[in-house]
Amino acid sequence: MSESRRSLQVAVVANRKHSVRAPDDAPADALAEYDAEETVEGIQRALSEAGHVVTYLEADASLPDSVRAARPDICFNIAEGLRGDARESHVPALLEMLGVPYTASKVLTHAISLDKAMTKRIWRDYGLPTAPFQCCDTADAPLDPALAYPLFVKPAREGSGMGINADSIVHDEGALHRQVGWVITTYHQPALVERYLPGREFTVGLVGNRRLPGREVHTGPVPGWYDDRGYHVFPVLEIDTGRGQVRGIYNAEAKGYAITSDEAPGYLCPADIPSTLAARLHDLAVAAFEAIGGLDVSRVDFRLGDDGEPYLVEINTLPGVNPIVSDLVIAARAEGVAYETLINEILNLALARYGIG
C-alpha cells in the first residue's frame, strides 16, 4: 500500500460519458475520451479505502460553484473538458484560480499535450526522436517536401485514437487530400500529417516527479520504488495491432473492445523486446514527460520506424485509469501493482508537491 497519510477531503473531478451531450453532427467516436462510470467509481473506491472522504464533481459549467461548496483539500482530476482547443486545461485553470490543489499536470502542460503538433515541435527542439510532420488547415495544403509517402493522417487535437481509421494511412496525393479534408470537416480542427511508422507499437506509463532541491522526497509504496530521478516507469506495453477486429491501427474502436475478447488487439506486457530497447523507451518516456513539464503521471506512445528505431508519437498527461481496460492500469497490473496503489500514488505525489501531509 501507499504510505500512510491523514484523511483528506478529496473530490474526484471528471466528465462522465453519460453526462456529455455530443453535437448532432459529431462523429461516432466523439465521446471516446470521456470516462465510464466504472472508472469514476473505481477511483472513488480506491481513495476511500485509503481513508479519504471522497466526493464526485462533474466537470461542467456548474464546477466553479460545486468546488466552492465542496471545499476539498485536493481534487483528483481526470476531466477531459467539454470544448475548445485546450479543453483539458479548463479544470486545472479553474482550480488554479480558486487556489485548490489537484493531481497531475498543470494548465500549460495539458494544453500542449492535447495539441500533437505543438508537442512534437517541443520534442523536436529537445532533440527527441519524433517522425517528420506538418499541420494542414485546408484539404489542399501543399505537402512539405521533407515528407514522403506513405503518410499518416489524424486530428491534431484529439486522443483515444479518435479520427483514425483504415484511410489514415495514405499513399498518394489524392488519398492525402481526401483524408485531410475529412479530418478537418469531421473534427473541426487541423489535420496532423506525419511520416508513417510501420513498426511495432508500444506505450510506457510512469508516475513520479523530478527530484528537485527543496521539494519533499516522496518514497512511494515500498522503499526504492522511485529511481534517482524521482520516477517509477512501468513495464513496456506492446499493442499488437495484428490481432483483433481492427488491424494495423490502434483507434477508438479497437480500444473499445474488452481486453479478453477476440476482437481486441493484443496487450503484451512486459513486451517481448531486448532490454536495451526497453531501457531506451523508459528513458525517452521520462524525457518526453519532462520536456513539456509533466507532473505526477503520464503515458507515452511510441512506434518503431522502418529503421528499427523508436519514435515518440504522443503523450497523454491525463492517461485513462479505468480499472480494467486502460493501458496504464494494464502495465501496472503486469508489474503486480494493485489498482488502489496506483490511484493513491498519483494522489500522494500531488500531495507531496503541495506540501500537504
C-alpha positions in Angstrom: 0.0 0.0 0.0 1.0 3.6 -0.4 2.5 5.5 2.5 0.1 6.4 5.3 -1.4 10.0 5.3 -4.1 11.7 7.2 -7.7 11.5 6.0 -8.5 14.3 3.5 -11.5 15.6 1.7 -10.8 14.5 -1.9 -13.0 15.5 -4.9 -12.8 13.4 -8.0 -13.4 15.7 -11.0 -14.3 14.1 -14.3 -16.6 14.2 -17.4 -18.7 11.1 -17.4 -19.8 9.8 -20.8 -23.5 9.8 -19.9 -23.3 13.4 -18.8 -21.8 14.8 -22.0 -24.1 15.6 -24.9 -22.4 15.4 -28.3 -23.4 17.8 -31.0 -25.8 16.5 -33.6 -23.0 16.4 -36.3 -20.5 14.8 -34.0 -18.5 11.8 -35.3 -19.2 8.3 -33.9 -16.2 8.4 -31.6 -17.0 11.8 -30.2 -17.3 10.5 -26.6 -14.3 8.2 -26.7 -12.2 10.3 -24.3 -14.9 10.7 -21.7 -14.9 8.4 -18.6 -17.2 5.5 -17.9 -19.0 5.3 -14.6 -16.8 2.3 -13.6 -13.7 4.5 -13.8 -15.1 7.1 -11.5 -16.4 4.5 -9.1 -13.0 2.7 -9.2 -11.1 5.9 -8.3 -13.6 6.8 -5.5 -13.3 3.3 -4.0 -9.5 3.3 -4.1 -9.3 6.7 -2.4 -11.9 5.7 0.2 -10.1 2.5 1.0 -7.0 4.7 1.8 -9.2 6.5 4.4 -10.1 9.7 2.5 -13.5 11.2 2.4 -14.4 11.3 -1.3 -17.0 13.2 -3.3 -17.6 13.5 -7.0 -17.8 16.7 -9.0 -18.9 16.8 -12.6 -16.6 19.0 -14.8 -19.3 21.0 -16.4 -20.4 24.7 -16.1 -21.5 24.0 -12.6 -18.0 23.2 -11.4 -17.0 26.6 -10.0 -19.9 26.6 -7.7 -19.6 22.9 -6.7 -15.9 23.3 -5.9 -16.7 26.2 -3.6 -19.4 24.2 -1.9 -17.4 21.0 -1.5 -14.2 22.8 -0.3 -12.0 19.8 -1.0 -8.4 19.6 0.3 -7.4 18.4 -3.2 -9.0 17.3 -6.4 -8.2 14.1 -8.2 -8.5 15.4 -11.8 -9.3 13.3 -14.8 -11.6 15.8 -16.6 -11.2 15.9 -20.4 -13.0 19.2 -20.8 -16.0 19.9 -22.9 -14.9 22.1 -25.8 -12.2 24.1 -27.3 -8.6 23.6 -28.5 -7.2 23.3 -24.9 -10.2 21.7 -23.2 -8.0 19.5 -20.9 -6.7 22.7 -19.3 -10.1 24.1 -18.3 -10.3 22.3 -14.9 -6.7 22.9 -13.9 -7.1 26.6 -14.8 -10.3 26.9 -12.7 -8.7 25.1 -9.8 -5.6 27.4 -10.0 -7.8 30.4 -9.9 -9.7 29.1 -6.9 -6.5 28.1 -5.1 -7.4 24.4 -4.9 -4.7 21.7 -5.3 -5.1 19.0 -7.9 -3.4 15.9 -9.2 -1.5 15.6 -12.5 -0.1 18.2 -14.8 -0.8 21.9 -14.8 -2.5 24.2 -17.2 0.1 24.8 -19.9 1.2 21.1 -20.0 -2.3 19.9 -20.7 -2.8 22.5 -23.4 0.5 21.4 -25.0 -0.1 17.7 -24.8 -3.6 17.8 -26.4 -2.0 19.6 -29.4 0.0 16.9 -31.0 1.8 19.2 -33.4 2.9 21.6 -30.6 4.1 18.6 -28.5 6.1 17.3 -31.5 7.7 20.7 -32.1 8.9 20.8 -28.5 10.2 17.3 -28.6 12.0 18.1 -31.8 13.6 21.2 -30.3 14.8 19.0 -27.4 16.4 16.6 -29.8 14.0 13.8 -29.1 13.0 11.4 -31.9 9.6 12.0 -33.5 8.5 11.5 -37.1 8.7 14.4 -39.5 5.3 16.1 -39.8 3.2 19.1 -40.8 -0.2 20.5 -39.8 -2.8 21.1 -42.5 -5.6 23.7 -42.2 -7.0 23.0 -45.6 -7.6 19.8 -47.6 -5.4 21.1 -50.5 -2.5 22.3 -48.4 0.8 21.6 -50.3 2.9 18.8 -48.8 6.1 19.7 -47.1 8.9 18.5 -49.5 10.6 16.8 -46.5 7.7 14.4 -46.3 7.3 11.3 -48.5 4.6 8.6 -48.8 3.3 6.6 -47.1 2.0 9.2 -44.6 -0.3 9.0 -41.6 -3.2 11.5 -41.1 -5.1 12.2 -37.8 -6.8 15.0 -35.9 -4.2 17.4 -34.4 -6.1 17.8 -31.1 -7.8 14.5 -30.1 -6.9 11.5 -28.0 -8.1 7.9 -27.5 -7.4 7.1 -31.2 -10.2 9.4 -32.4 -10.3 10.2 -36.1 -8.1 7.2 -37.0 -9.4 4.6 -39.5 -8.4 2.4 -42.4 -7.9 5.5 -44.6 -5.5 7.2 -42.2 -2.5 5.6 -44.0 -2.2 7.4 -47.3 0.0 6.5 -50.3 -0.7 9.3 -52.8 -1.8 12.9 -53.1 -5.4 12.2 -53.8 -5.8 10.0 -50.7 -3.9 12.6 -48.6 -6.2 15.4 -49.6 -9.3 13.3 -49.1 -8.3 12.2 -45.6 -7.1 15.7 -44.5 -10.4 17.2 -45.7 -12.3 14.5 -43.9 -10.5 15.2 -40.6 -10.9 19.0 -40.9 -14.6 18.7 -41.8 -15.5 16.0 -39.2 -13.4 17.2 -36.2 -13.3 21.0 -36.9 -9.6 21.2 -36.4 -6.3 20.9 -38.3 -5.1 17.5 -39.5 -1.7 16.3 -38.5 0.2 14.7 -41.3 3.4 12.7 -40.4 5.7 10.1 -41.8 4.1 6.7 -41.4 5.9 4.5 -38.9 5.4 0.8 -39.9 7.0 -0.9 -36.9 5.7 -2.3 -33.6 3.7 -0.1 -31.3 4.5 0.5 -27.6 3.2 2.6 -24.7 5.0 3.4 -21.5 3.4 4.6 -18.3 5.1 6.4 -15.5 4.5 8.1 -12.2 6.7 10.5 -10.3 8.2 13.9 -10.4 11.8 15.1 -10.9 13.6 15.3 -7.6 14.4 19.0 -7.0 16.1 20.8 -4.1 13.6 21.9 -1.6 10.8 19.5 -2.8 9.7 16.8 -0.5 11.1 13.4 -1.4 8.2 11.0 -2.0 9.2 7.5 -1.1 6.3 5.5 -2.7 4.6 2.3 -1.6 7.9 0.4 -1.0 11.5 1.6 -0.5 13.3 2.1 -3.8 10.2 2.3 -5.9 11.3 5.6 -7.4 14.6 5.9 -9.2 17.3 8.5 -8.6 15.5 10.9 -10.9 12.2 10.6 -9.0 10.3 8.3 -11.4 8.8 4.8 -11.4 8.4 3.7 -15.0 6.2 0.7 -15.6 7.0 -2.2 -17.9 6.7 -1.5 -21.7 3.3 -2.5 -23.0 3.1 -3.6 -26.7 -0.1 -3.1 -28.6 -0.3 -5.9 -31.1 -2.5 -4.4 -33.9 -2.1 -7.6 -35.9 -4.8 -9.2 -33.8 -8.4 -8.3 -33.3 -11.2 -6.7 -35.2 -9.2 -3.6 -36.2 -6.0 -4.5 -37.9 -2.9 -2.3 -38.3 -4.1 0.7 -36.3 -5.0 1.4 -32.6 -8.0 3.6 -32.7 -11.1 4.4 -30.6 -12.9 1.3 -31.9 -10.0 -1.1 -31.1 -9.8 0.4 -27.6 -13.5 -0.2 -27.0 -13.3 -4.0 -27.1 -12.9 -5.9 -23.8 -9.2 -6.9 -23.5 -10.1 -10.6 -23.2 -12.2 -10.7 -26.3 -11.1 -11.9 -29.7 -12.0 -8.5 -31.2 -9.4 -6.7 -29.1 -5.8 -6.1 -30.1 -3.1 -7.9 -28.2 -1.9 -6.3 -25.0 1.6 -7.8 -24.3 3.2 -6.7 -21.1 6.1 -6.8 -20.5 6.7 -6.5 -24.2 9.0 -9.2 -25.7 11.8 -6.8 -26.6 15.6 -6.6 -25.8 16.4 -5.0 -22.5 18.3 -2.3 -24.4 15.2 -1.2 -26.3 13.1 -1.3 -23.1 15.6 0.9 -21.3 15.6 3.3 -24.3 11.8 3.5 -24.3 11.9 4.2 -20.5 14.4 7.0 -20.9 12.6 8.6 -23.8 9.3 8.4 -21.9 10.8 10.4 -19.0 12.5 12.9 -21.4 9.2 13.4 -23.3 7.3 13.9 -20.0 9.9 16.5 -18.7 10.1 18.3 -22.0 6.5 19.5 -21.7 6.5 20.0 -17.9 4.5 16.9 -16.9 3.7 16.1 -13.3 2.6 13.0 -11.3 1.6 10.7 -14.1 1.6 10.2 -17.9 1.6 7.6 -20.6 3.9 8.0 -23.7 3.2 6.3 -27.0 5.9 5.0 -29.4 6.2 3.3 -32.7 9.2 1.8 -34.4 10.3 3.3 -37.8 11.5 1.3 -40.8 15.0 1.8 -39.4 14.0 -0.2 -36.2 14.4 2.9 -34.0 11.7 4.1 -31.6 9.9 7.4 -32.3 7.7 9.4 -30.0 4.1 9.5 -31.2 2.2 11.3 -28.5 1.9 11.8 -24.7 -1.3 11.5 -22.6 -1.0 13.7 -19.5 -4.4 12.5 -18.3 -4.0 8.8 -19.1 -7.0 6.6 -18.7 -7.4 4.9 -15.3 -10.3 2.5 -16.0 -9.8 -0.4 -13.5 -9.8 -3.0 -16.3 -9.0 -1.7 -19.8 -6.7 1.3 -19.5 -3.2 0.9 -20.8 -1.6 2.4 -17.7 -3.5 0.1 -15.5 -2.7 -3.0 -17.6 1.0 -2.1 -17.3 0.8 -1.5 -13.6 -1.0 -4.8 -13.1 1.6 -6.7 -15.1 4.1 -5.5 -12.5 1.9 -6.6 -9.7 0.8 -3.1 -8.7 -2.7 -3.1 -7.4 -5.2 -0.5 -8.8 -5.7 1.0 -5.4 -1.9 1.5 -5.0 -1.7 3.2 -8.5 -4.5 5.6 -7.8 -3.3 6.6 -4.3 0.3 7.0 -5.6 -1.0 9.6 -8.1 -2.7 11.4 -5.2 0.3 11.1 -2.9 2.6 12.5 -5.5 0.4 15.6 -5.8 0.1 15.9 -2.0 3.9 15.9 -1.7 4.2 18.6 -4.4 1.8 20.8 -2.5 3.3 20.0 0.9 0.1 18.5 2.2 0.9 15.9 4.9 
